Amino acid sequence: QVQLVESGGGPVQAGGSLRLSCAASGRTLSSYAMGWFRQAPGKEREFVAATSRSGANTYYADSVKGRFTISRDNAKGTVYLQMNSLKPEDTAVYYCAADPTSGYVIVKVTPSGYDYWGQGTQVTVSS
């Protein structure tokens, strides 16, 4: 089992940048495909980005493509989400999640594909 702790959220003005981190403990990070999701008030949790176990494959929601970058450092046990050109509509609680079942190059884009979740970190983008 893996424990996930997100950090790096906070308030930012539109057009600014933030880097979220997700620290994993309990099992080696390379055992998991990893994803970032977000949930705004009154909305369902939505997919943001994912990286395969190796890091060779990544996938992004259309709404963040070209602005957000997911990366992972398996040696450090950490997954990152670099968020640039932030918009007010990016305001949400951001969650990282771990998928222990996918193959080495597979990524999943639905919350049901992930077994372990962090507690979330709030990102608030003001206009």
Disulfide bonds with the S-S distance in Angstrom:
Cys22-Cys96 2.00
